[in-house]
Amino acid sequence: MADEDRIDRMMADVRGQMSSTQESTTTTTTRTTTTSTDGVERTETSTSTSSGTGGGGGTDGVERTETSTWTSSGTGGGGWGDAVQVEEVDEEQDGDDGFVDPGAVAAEAVAAATSVILSGAAETTVADADAEADADAEVDSTEQDAEEDTGAEADAEADAEADAEAVVDAATATAEAEAEEEDAEAGYEITTPAVFQLIDGRGDMSPDMEAFATQHVVGKEDGDLITVAILGARGTGKSTLLNRLFDTDFEVSRPFAGRGTTGAVLAASPAAPAILLLDSQGADGRDGDASADLVGRVATFSLAFADVLLFNVWAADLGRFEAAGYGLLRTIFCEFIKVFQPDEGRRTLLLFVVRDHDDGSSVESLRTLLRTDLDGLWAGIEDKPAAAATAPLDAFFDLDVVALPHIRHRAEEFNEGVAALRAHFLASVDGGGDGGGDAAAAATEPLLKAEYSKAVPADALGTYAEVVWSELAKDRAAALPSKTELVAAYRCDLASDAAMHVAAPTIGRWTTDVDRGRGVPGFGTKAAMLLSSAMDKFDSATLAHAGSPARTKKRTELHDTLAGRLRALFHKQILSLQNAALTKYKELLLSAVSSGGGGVTEEVQQGALRRVDEWFSRKAEELLVPSLRMSFRPSRLEVHNVLSDYTVKFKDSPTVQLQAMRRLERQASRPPSKPRNLSVGLGLTGAVRPRGYGNVQLVTGYSRGPHVVNMTVCNDADAAEQEGQGKVPFFRLQPTLNFDIDL
């Protein structure tokens, strides 16, 4: 009961001190009490002095001095040893506002009460130690008694500790209740810190989220609440950037001092009360898979809250998968398309802040580089939902890029860039402040848009955060790949590219030949050998990663790529065969029309179909690649149907009939062929040449079958002699034998 009396007296002193700040009086109180329990004498002297003027909630220039002295002495039972004296002096000088923190005063009182109650156990320990070192006979006797009562002392200590805890709890509750009453009477408002650890390094969410939301969020409309989250690699200055942009007080890391932010830290922006800032733990491959899992979950958690995602990256790290933190971006993409659909109109702004930009490249070139990298990440996501399978990245995210120079070497330019970015953020926020001076005045377009809002309920922010984080704790889909998987993926990529490099020239040459209408002789056998060689090359190069999922995935991709190109060549050649089969069938029908008087009988039609089908099947069989399970049966059936339809139309086709007519005309216009013959005939040729100069001539002849008789009369004998021909006979007869052969 003596301990409880002391607590009551101390609490009375505390209340007296608190009330003295509201009265214009000077009070000095001195209290001395002597008590004795179990042979222990304790003396307590308490002096309290307060002075000041004013009333209400406090006055300026208030000075309070409190001096408390407790003295305990005694020997013997109960565990109390040599005299122990504890003194505590507490002085507090208030500033201009003169406000006294009731919670602090109560805490001091509780601490003092705790030290008094627990001092008994401390004195017991000191007494035991001194008894062991003291050779005095009286002390030895006391030590012997203490050893005999060891069990009793242990029980006494346990009882003392239990009593102390009970008294402390009661004092704490009383102090808190009285402090709250005093605050309510004075009109004070209890506040939670504007920056607090939402998620710690172990992945546990703080239970104070509801209190933070009540203090900084409740009362706002759902559409008015804006959340800006920042992501990026470790040590890129994420916390520093948020502090510069929004006047927050996030803890920043120092060089070689270890990690700065762990888990996730939430803050309210003094510059814009409607904006909440979420700082996150940076990605770093050195921290292992557990930390990478937490970083991925925090990134997904940020996506569920944030209207704008700031992605902090060094300019020198752009294009590097791990250094630039592209793994986080891939996680964000995968999670976003699971929740939102393209037609919902819900979007998120990805604002890349490129740090340490040296003006060697334009912002547009940075934007182009990032766009290429992000499109590659988006295209590499497998198992997309049906609604997002063909949707571009722009259907879900808006991309923007801001470049900032070095924060120390070009401090003035850095501050100007931060001020301009700040102005863009605050341009669409009512009451957002001046936005950073002249740089903000030049800002014409706000960054924040209505479609970026995630519609987080302002009045249930704490509950919403707990539900989202608990669901993420169950689903490890946001975990980033381990280093082993990244190495395997990288080496498998190299092996796949090498195998593809060997096969690509041959496939390209075949493609050129097929596009020009020339087939590839023995295509099936050659394609099978090419595919087998490429896969064997990949398998031998990636043998060290035989059990890796990355190898299985990349091998499947390589096989599918090669198989796809080979199948494309197969189908192109099948199409060429189909066209050739139709041409061949037309020729057969035209030949039948020409020889058959313009008609096509059923027998002729079936014969032509059979001949073309056999030709098509034989040629298509040569194109098959056994390992790809190809088939030309659908194409063969298609050819049969097309030829059958053509036959029906062919019979009544004017064009075909005209061609048949012209062919008949050409045949009719040809002269008939002569029969083979062999004939023998006798020919007689006679000439009568009387005198004269050739002014009289007569010719006559007669033929009968192969026999011919010709007679000539011409009076040219004188003329012949004058020409020097000599004497010309009056009559001359010349017989001939003729042979006529026709083959």
PyMOL commands that set and color helices and strands:
alter all, ss='L'
color gray80, all
select helices_A, chain A and resi 2-20+77-79+102-133+137-148+150-186+209-216+222-224+238-246+285-305+315-317+326-339+342-344+363-379+386-388+393-395+411-426+438-441+450-452+458-474+476-478+483-515+523-541+543-545+549-595+602-621+626-628+633-651+654-669+717-722
alter helices_A, ss='H'
color red, helices_A
select strands_A, chain A and resi 27-37+40-51+63-74+84-93+195-199+226-232+264-268+275-280+308-314+348-355+397-403+677-688+697-704+707-714+731-742
alter strands_A, ss='S'
color yellow, strands_A
deselect
rebuild
show_as cartoon
